């Protein structure tokens, strides 16, 4: 199932959403809470919204009533995490969301303020870039540690750990892996440095 998203349809007024778009958003929020995409214990950490608040929001959902402005963050964070968090569960996406992720991407990228932050590469998960030497180092890190690195970066602006998005990685003057990008919540610049020694991964936030 596909739907079209006009360039200005979501930018300032959520109530201009079509019924089809609202249905897609409802499915996304439901998938965030009840699906296998985001660990339940991380929902509040990643979104700043308690799961119980999301459940209450879903219980009050009605396609024929206006979406209040204060609920914009609920929608924004649900789409953000489903598309950006490295859950690697797009194999079951259609079990929870009847719209392809490309359609959800259109909704998200037309959300207020987000289009300007469009990532350099998009494949359901934000992809970053590494220099050739840094890429060799990165490829030797186990996948579960890679995910931990990208989803546990300290953001001084948010004053909490966050996902680093739209990132670029290289080696600093000491040969350490330096990853520079943006916070997935506030889009402020963040950076983290990782040291690989004898198979151990350590980090230094800067």
Long-range contacts (C-beta under 8 A, 24 or more apart in sequence): 1-98, 1-99, 1-100, 1-103, 2-99, 2-100, 2-103, 3-99, 3-103, 5-103, 5-106, 5-107, 5-110, 6-110, 7-110, 8-110, 9-110, 10-107, 10-110, 10-111, 10-112, 11-110, 11-111, 11-112, 11-115, 12-112, 14-67, 14-69, 14-71, 14-72, 14-75, 15-66, 15-67, 17-67, 19-63, 21-107, 22-63, 22-67, 23-63, 24-97, 24-98, 24-99, 24-103, 24-104, 24-107, 25-75, 25-78, 25-79, 25-107, 26-58, 26-61, 26-63, 27-96, 27-97, 27-98, 27-99, 28-75, 28-78, 28-79, 28-82, 28-97, 28-104, 29-54, 29-57, 29-58, 29-74, 29-75, 29-78, 30-58, 30-96, 31-82, 31-96, 31-97, 32-78, 32-81, 32-82, 33-58, 34-96, 35-89, 35-92, 35-95, 35-96, 36-87, 36-89, 36-92, 37-81, 37-82, 37-85, 37-87, 37-89, 37-96, 38-81, 38-82, 38-85, 38-87, 43-81, 45-160, 45-161, 46-77, 46-81, 46-85, 46-151, 46-162, 46-163, 46-184, 47-77, 47-78, 47-80, 47-81, 48-73, 48-77, 48-185, 49-73, 49-74, 49-77, 54-78, 72-112, 75-111, 76-108, 76-111, 76-114, 77-185, 79-104, 79-107, 79-108, 79-111, 80-108, 80-184, 80-185, 83-108, 83-124, 83-125, 84-125, 84-126, 84-163, 84-165, 84-184, 85-125, 85-151, 85-163, 86-125, 86-146, 86-147, 86-150, 86-151, 88-125, 90-124, 117-166, 117-182, 117-187, 119-165, 119-166, 120-166, 126-163, 126-165, 126-166, 126-167, 126-184, 128-164, 128-165, 128-166, 128-167, 128-168, 128-169, 128-179, 128-181, 129-167, 129-168, 129-169, 130-168, 130-169, 130-170, 131-169, 131-170, 131-171, 133-170, 133-171, 134-169, 134-170, 134-171, 134-177, 134-178, 135-169, 137-171, 137-177, 137-196, 138-169, 138-177, 140-196, 141-196, 141-201, 145-201, 149-179, 149-192, 149-194, 149-201, 149-203, 150-179, 153-179, 153-183, 153-190, 153-192, 153-205, 154-190, 154-192, 154-205, 155-183, 155-185, 155-186, 155-188, 155-190, 156-188, 156-190, 157-183, 157-186, 157-188, 158-183, 158-185, 158-186, 158-188, 162-190, 164-190, 164-192, 176-204
